[in-house]
Every structure is written in structure tokens, then in C-alpha cells.
């Protein structure tokens, strides 16, 4: 039995798939221990896993949710001042990492493997310095695996620098991520690389755990040996979902499920897109629309047409079991869940990695994409009709769904991870680990 420490980014799109990994490992007899801020504790313990908090005095329980809600409603100078004060909070935690607080915690846990979020690169460097094998859990698809046409929009990519990031950091508006990472790399003798203006990890030392079968990630571009460990799609089908007025659903009309993800409120396009979505729904009484406006908004803020079901958050898995099509934000988890239930989609890539994943939707032929700046009620209805009337979209979903089911049934998440632990335990060099060979 191995002791495995999991450290996801504390947002639902990263925590939810980690729970699937944790259950698979626990079911094979391994001890799974979560590491993170107190925001995660209740959910993790409710799922039956051990938990150790980091920086509990800097990020007390509920603080991260409070920060997100405050940032969403502030503008102008008040927002800048808020960002400056919160950057100081994050800098305090980063300095304590450099000073060795996380080192001490990991030494006490004595893990055989550290699975940390690809966004939490500092933890990978610390794990390497302590001699702990590390897998970087990547909940999206690395941009270098997604071909694009000339001029196509691309997301910021793996650890890419934001515009003006160094200036914002110097002025105190952005956490000192780069300086603290460089300090940790010096301390732990980690050979950082450079990618898109930012220090990057060496995937030969700490390969990336991709939460999908190879057929989903690699459309035209094959990965290099030793860089990726492909597993199942890690869809947590047993997760708890919010209540919903199921009795209001009509079984006679095709169901259009509209939801733009947890972080949509941070997009400048979000409010306009939602208004256009309600306008589109009012024009098509032949379709049944369910529209989730997001946790930071209320359905009462919109003109909801008769027959349209508007909620703050929706039970996504439950609705996908009934939906004819989903309108999403090209979030990797939402796209994978659509495929897992054989539901074609219309994607509106808002931000982050979503333009890349929207490109993947088109390459696989499982739906259409609409750029946020071009989104209107008319374009949405045209895209919906295009998807609903094109049997090739449904067929493409079913084809990928077969790969998803095969990977879930034959290996589960634990299989490739156990193989990786075995190779490292026998002293195999990082470059020859070949973790991608365990993928489908």
C-alpha cells in the first residue's frame, strides 16, 4: 500500500476530477491524503479522505470564496486596492513555502507519490527536492498537443506570463509567483526551463497526469516519450449535485442545457452572453432551455421567458443524462462530461485555456464554437440547429465516448499511477519512465 498526497487547485473544476482519482486509488488499498487550504477540508473529509491544511491562518475557511465574490463586484480603483491587499496575502504563503513550511508537512506525511496540480508548480519543486516522485495533475490539455490554424485564438497556455505580469508584480498587484518559484528551484536544485517568458517544469522529472485517454488529447500531434501519463477521463459520476426542479422538465421537447462554468463571472462577456441566451430561448418554444446563470448572479436579474428554467447552479451530470445539446464555455471538464454522456455541444470559449479546448471540440467534430465577442441570440440558435440537425456530431461524441468507457473499465485512474510508482520505486530514470505507454 502506498501513501499518496493529492494537492488540487481549490476550485471545483480541479477538485472534482481529483476525487475520482482518489477513490480509484483508495479502492486499490492505497492511503490517500489531501493537502491544501481549509476551503477544501469539508468536501474532502465528507468524501472519506484525510486532509492536512496549509497556511490556515492566511486562508481561513471560507476566505477564498469571500475573495472571489468581492473581486467579482469591485471595479476601478477599489478593485486595484483589493488586488494589492490580496497579493500581499498570497505573498505571505509563498514566502512560507520558501522558508520550508511545506517541506516539513510533506516530511511528516512521508508520501510515496505527490500528485499536485499543474498550476501549483511550487509544490512540484518542493517534492523533487525531498526526493518524492511527482505527477503534475493537468485538468486541461497541454496547448502544444492542439494544432491550430494560422491566426486562430489561443489560450494563455502552460504557465505563460500574463501581459504586464512583471510590472504588476513589482507594483504589488500580483503575487510574487516567479521570484518564489526561482527561489525554491535554487533551494531544491530543480532545473527549471523557460516557456513563453515564464519558468517551466521539466516534464521528464515530473510528468503530467492527463485526465483523459490518449485519443481525446492527441488529435494530430503525438506526445514525446516520458512527458504524459494518460488515464481515464476522471468524471466523478458520484459527486453530490445541487437540487433542481425536475418536475418542470418537458419530455416532449429537446433539452438545451446552458452553463458557462464556475469562473464565468470573471469574463467581461458573461453578462451580455447570458442576456442573449435568454433572448434566444424566448424565440424557440420548440426547445426546452435550462440556463444556469452562475453562483455570483441571480435568475431574477434576467428577463426569463415562459417555460425556460433559470437557476444559479445546475446538476450538470443529471441534466446531461437528458440533454440533446449543451452550451458550455469549452471548459475541459464540461467538454469531457458531454462526451461521456454522448451529448454534442456549442462552446463559447471565454478565457484561460478555453480557446484551445474549443479548437479541440471542432477538431473532434463533437460540436460548434462561437467566439464570445461574436455571440448573439441569432448565432446561438443557428449553431444549435446546426448541431441538432447534424448526425455526425452525435456520432463523433459516441465514438469518443467508447474510448472513455474503455479507459474507465479496463484501467481506472489508479492503474497508470500505480505503474508510475512502481517504475520510480525501482529507480528508473525520469526520462525513461514512459508513463504515456499506460494510456489507451
ZIMOVEN-V572469 format. One record per residue. RES is the residue in three letters. PHI is phi in degrees with one decimal (NA if undefined). OMEGA is omega in whole degrees, 0 to 359 (* if undefined). Layout:
BEGIN
res->RES phi->PHI omega->OMEGA
res->RES phi->PHI omega->OMEGA
END
This chain:
BEGIN
res->UNK phi->NA omega->180
res->UNK phi->-102.6 omega->171
res->UNK phi->-99.3 omega->185
res->UNK phi->-122.6 omega->178
res->UNK phi->-98.4 omega->178
res->UNK phi->-111.2 omega->180
res->UNK phi->-133.6 omega->179
res->UNK phi->-85.0 omega->170
res->UNK phi->-64.5 omega->187
res->UNK phi->-79.9 omega->172
res->UNK phi->-134.3 omega->187
res->UNK phi->-54.7 omega->182
res->UNK phi->-65.6 omega->178
res->UNK phi->-106.5 omega->181
res->UNK phi->-71.8 omega->185
res->UNK phi->-55.1 omega->179
res->UNK phi->-67.0 omega->178
res->UNK phi->-65.2 omega->180
res->UNK phi->-65.9 omega->177
res->UNK phi->-63.6 omega->177
res->UNK phi->-61.8 omega->182
res->UNK phi->-61.6 omega->180
res->UNK phi->-65.2 omega->179
res->UNK phi->-62.8 omega->180
res->UNK phi->-68.0 omega->180
res->UNK phi->-63.9 omega->179
res->UNK phi->-65.4 omega->177
res->UNK phi->-94.5 omega->174
res->UNK phi->95.1 omega->180
res->UNK phi->-86.1 omega->174
res->UNK phi->-87.3 omega->181
res->UNK phi->-112.2 omega->184
res->UNK phi->-129.1 omega->179
res->UNK phi->-89.5 omega->179
res->UNK phi->-130.3 omega->180
res->UNK phi->170.9 omega->180
res->UNK phi->-77.1 omega->187
res->UNK phi->-61.7 omega->178
res->UNK phi->-54.5 omega->184
res->UNK phi->-88.8 omega->195
res->UNK phi->-59.2 omega->186
res->UNK phi->-60.7 omega->181
res->UNK phi->-64.5 omega->183
res->UNK phi->-66.2 omega->180
res->UNK phi->-67.1 omega->178
res->UNK phi->-63.9 omega->179
res->UNK phi->-87.4 omega->174
res->UNK phi->93.3 omega->181
res->UNK phi->-115.7 omega->176
res->UNK phi->-72.8 omega->184
res->UNK phi->-148.0 omega->173
res->UNK phi->-124.2 omega->182
res->UNK phi->-81.3 omega->171
res->UNK phi->-115.4 omega->173
res->UNK phi->52.5 omega->185
res->UNK phi->-62.9 omega->180
res->UNK phi->-78.9 omega->179
res->UNK phi->-81.4 omega->180
res->UNK phi->-124.4 omega->177
res->UNK phi->-65.0 omega->184
res->UNK phi->-57.9 omega->179
res->UNK phi->89.0 omega->185
res->UNK phi->-67.0 omega->183
res->UNK phi->-65.5 omega->177
res->UNK phi->-62.6 omega->178
res->UNK phi->-63.6 omega->180
res->UNK phi->-64.1 omega->180
res->UNK phi->-63.8 omega->181
res->UNK phi->-64.9 omega->180
res->UNK phi->-67.0 omega->180
res->UNK phi->-61.2 omega->183
res->UNK phi->-69.6 omega->184
res->UNK phi->-103.4 omega->180
res->UNK phi->-92.7 omega->177
res->UNK phi->-142.3 omega->172
res->UNK phi->60.5 omega->184
res->UNK phi->-59.6 omega->179
res->UNK phi->-65.0 omega->177
res->UNK phi->-66.9 omega->180
res->UNK phi->-61.2 omega->179
res->UNK phi->-63.0 omega->179
res->UNK phi->-62.3 omega->180
res->UNK phi->-61.4 omega->181
res->UNK phi->-66.6 omega->180
res->UNK phi->-68.5 omega->181
res->UNK phi->-77.5 omega->174
res->UNK phi->-59.8 omega->178
res->UNK phi->-62.9 omega->178
res->UNK phi->-64.4 omega->179
res->UNK phi->-65.4 omega->179
res->UNK phi->-62.6 omega->178
res->UNK phi->-62.3 omega->179
res->UNK phi->-66.5 omega->179
res->UNK phi->-62.5 omega->180
res->UNK phi->-64.5 omega->179
res->UNK phi->-68.5 omega->172
res->UNK phi->-62.2 omega->180
res->UNK phi->-60.5 omega->181
res->UNK phi->-75.9 omega->173
res->UNK phi->108.7 omega->183
res->UNK phi->-64.2 omega->180
res->UNK phi->-71.7 omega->176
res->UNK phi->-54.6 omega->182
res->UNK phi->-62.9 omega->180
res->UNK phi->-64.4 omega->181
res->UNK phi->-68.2 omega->178
res->UNK phi->-61.8 omega->180
res->UNK phi->-68.0 omega->181
res->UNK phi->-78.7 omega->178
res->UNK phi->51.6 omega->182
res->UNK phi->-75.6 omega->172
res->UNK phi->-86.3 omega->179
res->UNK phi->-157.0 omega->172
res->UNK phi->-112.8 omega->173
res->UNK phi->-106.5 omega->182
res->UNK phi->-120.3 omega->182
res->UNK phi->-59.6 omega->178
res->UNK phi->-59.4 omega->178
res->UNK phi->-76.0 omega->181
res->UNK phi->-100.6 omega->187
res->UNK phi->-63.4 omega->180
res->UNK phi->-59.0 omega->181
res->UNK phi->-67.5 omega->177
res->UNK phi->-61.0 omega->180
res->UNK phi->-65.1 omega->179
res->UNK phi->-63.9 omega->179
res->UNK phi->-58.2 omega->178
res->UNK phi->-60.1 omega->181
res->UNK phi->-63.9 omega->180
res->UNK phi->-91.4 omega->179
res->UNK phi->77.6 omega->180
res->UNK phi->-94.6 omega->174
res->UNK phi->-58.9 omega->186
res->UNK phi->-128.7 omega->166
res->UNK phi->-116.4 omega->176
res->UNK phi->-90.0 omega->179
res->UNK phi->-77.7 omega->181
res->UNK phi->-110.7 omega->184
res->UNK phi->-83.5 omega->176
res->UNK phi->-119.6 omega->180
res->UNK phi->-108.4 omega->180
res->UNK phi->-54.9 omega->186
res->UNK phi->-61.5 omega->181
res->UNK phi->-69.9 omega->177
res->UNK phi->-90.3 omega->185
res->UNK phi->-111.5 omega->178
res->UNK phi->-68.7 omega->179
res->UNK phi->-141.2 omega->177
res->UNK phi->-78.2 omega->179
res->UNK phi->-57.8 omega->178
res->UNK phi->85.4 omega->181
res->UNK phi->-69.8 omega->180
res->UNK phi->-70.3 omega->179
res->UNK phi->-127.4 omega->177
res->UNK phi->-69.2 omega->184
res->UNK phi->-67.6 omega->174
res->UNK phi->80.7 omega->188
res->UNK phi->-73.8 omega->175
res->UNK phi->61.7 omega->181
res->UNK phi->-64.9 omega->181
res->UNK phi->-72.2 omega->174
res->UNK phi->-74.3 omega->176
res->UNK phi->-57.4 omega->178
res->UNK phi->73.0 omega->186
res->UNK phi->-62.1 omega->182
res->UNK phi->-66.1 omega->177
res->UNK phi->-65.4 omega->179
res->UNK phi->-62.1 omega->178
res->UNK phi->-66.6 omega->181
res->UNK phi->-62.6 omega->180
res->UNK phi->-84.5 omega->177
res->UNK phi->87.4 omega->180
res->UNK phi->-92.1 omega->183
res->UNK phi->-136.1 omega->180
res->UNK phi->-59.1 omega->183
res->UNK phi->-83.1 omega->183
res->UNK phi->-67.3 omega->183
res->UNK phi->-65.0 omega->181
res->UNK phi->-59.5 omega->181
res->UNK phi->-70.0 omega->177
res->UNK phi->-65.3 omega->178
res->UNK phi->-63.3 omega->179
res->UNK phi->-65.3 omega->179
res->UNK phi->-66.6 omega->179
res->UNK phi->-62.7 omega->177
res->UNK phi->-64.9 omega->182
res->UNK phi->-64.5 omega->186
res->UNK phi->-105.8 omega->175
res->UNK phi->56.1 omega->179
res->UNK phi->-99.4 omega->183
res->UNK phi->-82.0 omega->178
res->UNK phi->-64.9 omega->173
res->UNK phi->-106.6 omega->179
res->UNK phi->-121.6 omega->179
res->UNK phi->-144.5 omega->177
res->UNK phi->53.5 omega->175
res->UNK phi->82.0 omega->181
res->UNK phi->-132.3 omega->175
res->UNK phi->-64.7 omega->183
res->UNK phi->-128.6 omega->179
res->UNK phi->-79.2 omega->178
res->UNK phi->-91.5 omega->183
res->UNK phi->-72.0 omega->172
res->UNK phi->-74.6 omega->177
res->UNK phi->-81.4 omega->181
res->UNK phi->-134.4 omega->183
res->UNK phi->-61.4 omega->180
res->UNK phi->-94.7 omega->176
res->UNK phi->-88.9 omega->181
res->UNK phi->-95.8 omega->189
res->UNK phi->-88.4 omega->181
res->UNK phi->-173.5 omega->169
res->UNK phi->-73.3 omega->183
res->UNK phi->-57.4 omega->184
res->UNK phi->-61.8 omega->179
res->UNK phi->-79.2 omega->187
res->UNK phi->-81.7 omega->189
res->UNK phi->-102.2 omega->180
res->UNK phi->-81.7 omega->180
res->UNK phi->-130.6 omega->187
res->UNK phi->-108.7 omega->178
res->UNK phi->-75.8 omega->179
res->UNK phi->-85.4 omega->178
res->UNK phi->-80.4 omega->179
res->UNK phi->-58.5 omega->173
res->UNK phi->82.6 omega->184
res->UNK phi->-94.5 omega->188
res->UNK phi->-131.0 omega->173
res->UNK phi->-118.5 omega->181
res->UNK phi->-86.2 omega->177
res->UNK phi->-128.0 omega->177
res->UNK phi->-79.6 omega->182
res->UNK phi->-70.8 omega->175
res->UNK phi->55.9 omega->175
res->UNK phi->-91.8 omega->184
res->UNK phi->-82.3 omega->185
res->UNK phi->-69.3 omega->182
res->UNK phi->-98.2 omega->183
res->UNK phi->-66.6 omega->178
res->UNK phi->-74.6 omega->182
res->UNK phi->-122.9 omega->183
res->UNK phi->-68.4 omega->176
res->UNK phi->-65.5 omega->183
res->UNK phi->-154.9 omega->179
res->UNK phi->-78.8 omega->185
res->UNK phi->-59.5 omega->182
res->UNK phi->-65.1 omega->181
res->UNK phi->-84.1 omega->180
res->UNK phi->-71.9 omega->176
res->UNK phi->-97.4 omega->178
res->UNK phi->-84.8 omega->185
res->UNK phi->-99.7 omega->182
res->UNK phi->-118.6 omega->176
res->UNK phi->-59.5 omega->183
res->UNK phi->-90.0 omega->174
res->UNK phi->-107.1 omega->180
res->UNK phi->-101.1 omega->185
res->UNK phi->-117.7 omega->177
res->UNK phi->-155.3 omega->187
res->UNK phi->-110.4 omega->171
res->UNK phi->88.7 omega->186
res->UNK phi->-65.5 omega->188
res->UNK phi->-103.6 omega->183
res->UNK phi->-60.3 omega->183
res->UNK phi->-62.7 omega->178
res->UNK phi->-82.1 omega->178
res->UNK phi->-90.6 omega->179
res->UNK phi->-67.3 omega->183
res->UNK phi->-89.4 omega->194
res->UNK phi->-57.7 omega->185
res->UNK phi->-63.6 omega->180
res->UNK phi->-63.6 omega->180
res->UNK phi->-62.1 omega->179
res->UNK phi->-63.1 omega->179
res->UNK phi->-62.4 omega->178
res->UNK phi->-66.4 omega->179
res->UNK phi->-64.4 omega->178
res->UNK phi->-65.6 omega->177
res->UNK phi->-62.4 omega->178
res->UNK phi->-62.6 omega->181
res->UNK phi->-61.9 omega->179
res->UNK phi->-67.3 omega->181
res->UNK phi->-85.9 omega->185
res->UNK phi->-128.2 omega->178
res->UNK phi->-65.7 omega->177
res->UNK phi->-76.0 omega->177
res->UNK phi->-112.2 omega->175
res->UNK phi->-98.2 omega->181
res->UNK phi->-100.8 omega->166
res->UNK phi->-117.9 omega->184
res->UNK phi->-119.6 omega->175
res->UNK phi->-94.9 omega->186
res->UNK phi->-87.2 omega->179
res->UNK phi->103.3 omega->187
res->UNK phi->-69.0 omega->181
res->UNK phi->-91.2 omega->180
res->UNK phi->-127.9 omega->177
res->UNK phi->-120.6 omega->176
res->UNK phi->-56.1 omega->181
res->UNK phi->-66.4 omega->178
res->UNK phi->-74.9 omega->187
res->UNK phi->-123.1 omega->175
res->UNK phi->-85.1 omega->186
res->UNK phi->-87.9 omega->180
res->UNK phi->-65.1 omega->176
res->UNK phi->-58.3 omega->178
res->UNK phi->87.2 omega->178
res->UNK phi->-88.0 omega->178
res->UNK phi->-97.0 omega->180
res->UNK phi->-113.0 omega->180
res->UNK phi->-136.2 omega->176
res->UNK phi->-72.0 omega->176
res->UNK phi->-128.5 omega->187
res->UNK phi->-125.4 omega->175
res->UNK phi->-77.1 omega->191
res->UNK phi->-60.9 omega->182
res->UNK phi->-64.6 omega->179
res->UNK phi->-62.7 omega->181
res->UNK phi->-72.8 omega->178
res->UNK phi->-65.7 omega->176
res->UNK phi->-67.8 omega->183
res->UNK phi->-116.3 omega->190
res->UNK phi->-77.4 omega->171
res->UNK phi->-89.3 omega->180
res->UNK phi->-158.2 omega->174
res->UNK phi->-119.1 omega->169
res->UNK phi->-100.1 omega->183
res->UNK phi->-131.9 omega->185
res->UNK phi->-102.1 omega->185
res->UNK phi->61.1 omega->170
res->UNK phi->-71.2 omega->186
res->UNK phi->-58.2 omega->181
res->UNK phi->-64.9 omega->180
res->UNK phi->-64.1 omega->179
res->UNK phi->-63.6 omega->180
res->UNK phi->-64.0 omega->181
res->UNK phi->-68.0 omega->174
res->UNK phi->-58.2 omega->181
res->UNK phi->-63.6 omega->181
res->UNK phi->-60.7 omega->179
res->UNK phi->-106.1 omega->177
res->UNK phi->67.6 omega->184
res->UNK phi->-107.7 omega->175
res->UNK phi->-67.7 omega->191
res->UNK phi->-145.6 omega->165
res->UNK phi->-116.8 omega->185
res->UNK phi->-111.6 omega->178
res->UNK phi->-120.6 omega->185
res->UNK phi->-68.5 omega->186
res->UNK phi->-83.0 omega->192
res->UNK phi->-169.8 omega->177
res->UNK phi->55.2 omega->181
res->UNK phi->-84.5 omega->191
res->UNK phi->-63.9 omega->174
res->UNK phi->-58.8 omega->177
res->UNK phi->-66.3 omega->182
res->UNK phi->-70.3 omega->174
res->UNK phi->-60.8 omega->176
res->UNK phi->-63.5 omega->179
res->UNK phi->-64.9 omega->176
res->UNK phi->-56.5 omega->181
res->UNK phi->-70.8 omega->180
res->UNK phi->-62.1 omega->179
res->UNK phi->-81.1 omega->180
res->UNK phi->73.3 omega->183
res->UNK phi->-94.9 omega->179
res->UNK phi->172.5 omega->178
res->UNK phi->-119.2 omega->175
res->UNK phi->-124.5 omega->175
res->UNK phi->-129.0 omega->177
res->UNK phi->-64.4 omega->183
res->UNK phi->-53.9 omega->182
res->UNK phi->-67.4 omega->182
res->UNK phi->-98.7 omega->188
res->UNK phi->-73.4 omega->173
res->UNK phi->-140.8 omega->177
res->UNK phi->-59.8 omega->180
res->UNK phi->-63.2 omega->180
res->UNK phi->-65.0 omega->179
res->UNK phi->-62.5 omega->182
res->UNK phi->-64.2 omega->178
res->UNK phi->-63.5 omega->180
res->UNK phi->-67.7 omega->178
res->UNK phi->-60.7 omega->179
res->UNK phi->-63.0 omega->179
res->UNK phi->-61.3 omega->180
res->UNK phi->-72.2 omega->184
res->UNK phi->-66.5 omega->183
res->UNK phi->-96.0 omega->182
res->UNK phi->-107.3 omega->181
res->UNK phi->-63.9 omega->180
res->UNK phi->-65.0 omega->178
res->UNK phi->-63.0 omega->179
res->UNK phi->-64.0 omega->180
res->UNK phi->-63.9 omega->178
res->UNK phi->-63.7 omega->177
res->UNK phi->-61.1 omega->182
res->UNK phi->-65.6 omega->179
res->UNK phi->-64.3 omega->178
res->UNK phi->-69.1 omega->178
res->UNK phi->-58.5 omega->177
res->UNK phi->-61.0 omega->177
res->UNK phi->-65.1 omega->179
res->UNK phi->-61.2 omega->182
res->UNK phi->-63.6 omega->180
res->UNK phi->-62.4 omega->181
res->UNK phi->-67.5 omega->178
res->UNK phi->-68.7 omega->187
res->UNK phi->-82.7 omega->187
res->UNK phi->-93.9 omega->185
res->UNK phi->-127.3 omega->191
res->UNK phi->58.1 omega->181
res->UNK phi->-70.2 omega->189
res->UNK phi->-69.7 omega->188
res->UNK phi->-54.6 omega->180
res->UNK phi->-63.0 omega->179
res->UNK phi->-68.7 omega->177
res->UNK phi->-61.7 omega->179
res->UNK phi->-63.6 omega->178
res->UNK phi->-64.2 omega->178
res->UNK phi->-59.0 omega->181
res->UNK phi->-61.6 omega->179
res->UNK phi->-64.1 omega->181
res->UNK phi->-67.7 omega->180
res->UNK phi->-66.0 omega->179
res->UNK phi->-92.1 omega->173
res->UNK phi->77.8 omega->179
res->UNK phi->-66.0 omega->180
res->UNK phi->-65.1 omega->184
res->UNK phi->-57.6 omega->186
res->UNK phi->-67.8 omega->181
res->UNK phi->-102.3 omega->183
res->UNK phi->-63.1 omega->176
res->UNK phi->49.9 omega->185
res->UNK phi->-66.2 omega->182
res->UNK phi->-67.7 omega->181
res->UNK phi->-67.4 omega->179
res->UNK phi->-86.9 omega->179
res->UNK phi->-76.1 omega->180
res->UNK phi->-79.1 omega->*
END
